[in-house]
Amino acid sequence: MTTPPDQDPVPLENISLDDYRRVTSVNLDGVFHCIKVLLPAMRANGGGAITVTASGAGLLPTPQDVAYAASKAALIHLVRSVAAQDPPKKEDDQ
């Protein structure tokens, strides 16, 4: 997070690009790279599951830490979009 919970929220215009990118890199880019590596192996082995932990901050407005909330919202949609590209197969289709 860019703002500790016991401190006042930091307005977006006061968050540095470096801090924003650090939060996004950890919370979104790391998962992107992991999923990218896992998908080919999962497909080659007939499927599987990926569990990603996000946060309620990605679902609801989180004024305490806008960079963190934005990265978690993006993470939720990344995972949902990947799942929509490659939906699980029904047993009848296998």
C-alpha positions as CSV (number, residue, x, y, z in Angstrom):
1,M,0.0,0.0,0.0
2,T,1.1,3.5,-0.6
3,T,-0.6,4.9,2.5
4,P,-0.4,3.2,5.9
5,P,-3.9,2.6,7.4
6,D,-3.2,4.9,10.4
7,Q,-2.4,7.9,8.2
8,D,-4.7,10.3,6.4
9,P,-5.4,9.4,2.7
10,V,-2.9,10.8,0.2
11,P,-4.6,12.7,-2.6
12,L,-3.9,11.2,-6.0
13,E,-2.0,14.3,-7.2
14,N,0.5,13.7,-4.3
15,I,1.3,10.1,-5.2
16,S,4.5,9.9,-7.1
17,L,4.6,8.0,-10.4
18,D,7.3,5.8,-8.8
19,D,5.1,4.8,-5.9
20,Y,2.1,4.2,-8.2
21,R,4.3,2.0,-10.5
22,R,5.7,0.1,-7.5
23,V,2.3,-0.8,-6.2
24,T,1.1,-1.7,-9.7
25,S,4.2,-3.8,-10.4
26,V,3.8,-5.9,-7.2
27,N,0.0,-6.3,-7.3
28,L,-0.7,-6.6,-11.0
29,D,2.5,-7.2,-13.0
30,G,3.6,-10.1,-10.8
31,V,0.4,-11.9,-11.2
32,F,0.4,-11.3,-15.0
33,H,3.8,-12.9,-15.3
34,C,2.9,-15.9,-13.2
35,I,-0.3,-16.5,-15.1
36,K,1.5,-16.1,-18.4
37,V,4.0,-18.9,-17.3
38,L,1.3,-21.2,-15.9
39,L,-1.3,-21.2,-18.7
40,P,0.7,-23.2,-21.3
41,A,1.5,-25.9,-18.7
42,M,-2.1,-26.0,-17.6
43,R,-3.3,-26.4,-21.2
44,A,-0.7,-29.1,-21.9
45,N,-1.9,-31.0,-18.9
46,G,-5.6,-30.7,-19.7
47,G,-6.6,-27.8,-17.4
48,G,-6.2,-26.7,-13.9
49,A,-7.0,-23.8,-11.6
50,I,-5.3,-20.6,-10.7
51,T,-6.3,-18.9,-7.4
52,V,-5.5,-15.2,-7.1
53,T,-6.0,-13.2,-3.9
54,A,-7.2,-9.6,-4.6
55,S,-8.9,-7.4,-2.1
56,G,-12.2,-5.7,-1.3
57,A,-10.3,-2.6,-2.2
58,G,-10.6,-3.7,-5.8
59,L,-14.4,-3.8,-5.6
60,L,-15.3,-0.8,-3.5
61,P,-14.0,2.8,-3.5
62,T,-11.0,3.0,-1.3
63,P,-10.0,6.6,-0.6
64,Q,-7.3,5.6,1.9
65,D,-5.1,4.3,-0.9
66,V,-6.2,4.9,-4.5
67,A,-3.1,3.3,-6.1
68,Y,-3.6,0.1,-4.2
69,A,-7.3,0.1,-5.0
70,A,-6.7,0.7,-8.7
71,S,-4.2,-2.1,-8.9
72,K,-6.5,-4.6,-7.1
73,A,-9.5,-3.6,-9.4
74,A,-7.2,-4.2,-12.4
75,L,-6.1,-7.6,-11.0
76,I,-9.7,-8.7,-10.6
77,H,-10.5,-7.9,-14.2
78,L,-7.2,-9.4,-15.5
79,V,-8.1,-12.7,-13.9
80,R,-11.7,-12.6,-15.0
81,S,-10.7,-11.7,-18.6
82,V,-8.2,-14.5,-18.8
83,A,-10.8,-17.0,-17.5
84,A,-13.3,-15.7,-20.1
85,Q,-10.7,-16.3,-22.9
86,D,-10.2,-19.9,-21.8
87,P,-13.3,-21.2,-20.0
88,P,-13.3,-24.5,-18.3
89,K,-14.3,-27.5,-20.5
90,K,-17.5,-29.4,-19.6
91,E,-17.0,-33.1,-18.9
92,D,-19.0,-33.8,-22.1
93,D,-16.6,-31.9,-24.2
94,Q,-13.5,-33.7,-23.1
